[in-house]
Amino acid sequence: MRKSLVVGNWKMNGTLASAEALALGVAAGLSSSSADVAVCAPYVFLPRLHEILKDTKLALGAQNIADKESGAFTGEISATMLSEMGCKYALVGHSERRTYYGDSNASVAARFCQAQSKGIVPILCIGETLEQREQDQTFAVIDEQLQAVIDLAGIAAFAGAVIAYEPVWAIGTGRTATDDQAQEVHYYIRQYLASKDQSIADNMQILYGGSAKPDNAKGLFAMPDIDGGLIGGASLDADSFLQICRSV
Ligand SMILES: O=C(CO)COP(=O)(O)O
């Protein structure tokens, strides 16, 4: 039985004061959620959040991680640094990173490996654009994005990872994939992994992301291959996020 996981991705929002209040608000409401819950906060808030969340059930994550171990890489944040700040998770390959900052499949795979090298669980984000969906390329895109990581890290590495399916056309657009559309791709991802290793596929937590909200989370999370969510906008409000966490 796979445990559900709900992760908030705060993106580039908030101030230190609002981040503290949001984190404490979420942590205070977690006793009634059966899912594991984490928030991926902006890097500079992590030290303070690490301090105030220490004795709570709310885990911390980063929104990205360097593809190298250390050295002359101005502006990057290493896996060692994130591990020191108490990060349990790191997003790798979020579509906003791929689209705006040029993160390639190869660099995403390197980030995945860096995270694991320091005991951080990578949350590998994959998903197609609207154009790719309309051209029936969804599964080909998923294959490529998954295979690049399998090639570098090996299929066994997925035992310590999470996958998030985020159709790019549903992110921040208010246009959610229907329960069936999301389930179809989640099933496909699990079958792809199963063709390499059945047990890894069976145990893999596959999260859905893209305009998930309190009013659609229950339907999505009820699908057999959807194990939780990666939540953007709705994670910026403690009550909305907690409602989603309670929908698993
Ligand atoms: O990108 C997302 C989470 O990583 C989804 O964002 P929204 O929930 O705002 O659509």
The ligand as a MOL file (V3000), in Angstrom:
LIG
                    3D

  0  0  0     0  0            999 V3000
M  V30 BEGIN CTAB
M  V30 COUNTS 10 9 0 0 0
M  V30 BEGIN ATOM
M  V30 1 O 3.3370 23.9000 -10.6650 0
M  V30 2 C 2.5930 23.4420 -9.8160 0
M  V30 3 C 3.1220 22.7700 -8.6260 0
M  V30 4 O 4.4650 22.4940 -8.7740 0
M  V30 5 C 1.1270 23.5810 -9.9440 0
M  V30 6 O 0.8040 24.9120 -9.7790 0
M  V30 7 P -0.7450 25.3320 -9.6290 0
M  V30 8 O -1.3000 24.4290 -8.5540 0
M  V30 9 O -0.6850 26.7750 -9.2070 0
M  V30 10 O -1.3630 25.1050 -10.9470 0
M  V30 END ATOM
M  V30 BEGIN BOND
M  V30 1 2 1 2
M  V30 2 1 2 3
M  V30 3 1 2 5
M  V30 4 1 3 4
M  V30 5 1 5 6
M  V30 6 1 6 7
M  V30 7 2 7 8
M  V30 8 1 7 9
M  V30 9 1 7 10
M  V30 END BOND
M  V30 END CTAB
M  END
